Amino acid sequence: MKVNTDSLILGSWVAPNNAQSLLDIGTGTGILALMLAQETVESAKILALEVDKNAAEQARDNVRASKWPNKITVLHQALDEYEPEVRFDIIVSNPPYFEHANKSTNAYHTQTKSRTVARQTRLLTPLALFQFSASHLKNGGSLYCLYPFQRVEEIKQAAFSCGFSLAEQLTVKHNNESDPYLCAFRFQAHSGDDTSKVQGQEQEQTLTSRMQAEQELSIRELEGTYTTDFKALCQAFYLNF
């Protein structure tokens, strides 16, 4: 799996602050875990979970070759089989996007098994991600994830049903004149008596207050160069910015 712009945007957007315990669900070859390692405090511990054996081995190789081999632990395991020993300050996931095969293309039939696992939601549905995260985040912890723009309302409702509130939303466009294609989210976890209260607040939240959490990012100018905003967001991870 090659490094893609979506993962770079998500990893650049995460604000780890002083987080000590972090989980990357579906790490692939480790890009998000490595980005977190670069930005977190020295004492932070990052667990990178990956269901595909070959990807997990590649992630381990990448971690060993990095500057942060002692910060990251790569675990080859499915999410539904994983029982963490601690609650996390932050969970990050670039999850599978596609609900089902597009009947107008044979692309799904020609994908390798590894790419099918990485791109389709059969092994990690949004609800499964939110349910797991709600159970294993600290109260007030953050879940960062991204999904296609067309699924924004579905994703929000799934998150709200698990007791999350929406803290931030980043809508991504290829350029200023294109339609949005991607949304990154930061959902905040609540536990105990807070859950019903937060769900009620979300139901009554006004359009104005929703807009306060929303940001927009265009990746390129019309002539093809990267925008100033994209460079500012991702400059810590691009050698040529």
Secondary structure, 3 states (H helix, E strand, C coil): CCCCHHHHHHHHHCCCCCCCEEEEECCCCCHHHHHHHHHCCCCCEEEEEECCHHHHHHHHHHHHCCCCCCCEEEEECCHHHCCCCCCEEEEEECCCCECCCCCCCCHHHHCCHHHHHHHEHHHCCHHHHHHHHHHHEEEEEEEEEEEEHHHHHHHHHHHHHCCCEEEEEEEEECCCCCCEEEEEEEEECCCCCHHHHHHHHHHHCCHHHHHHCEEEEECECCCCCECHHHHHHHHHHCCCC
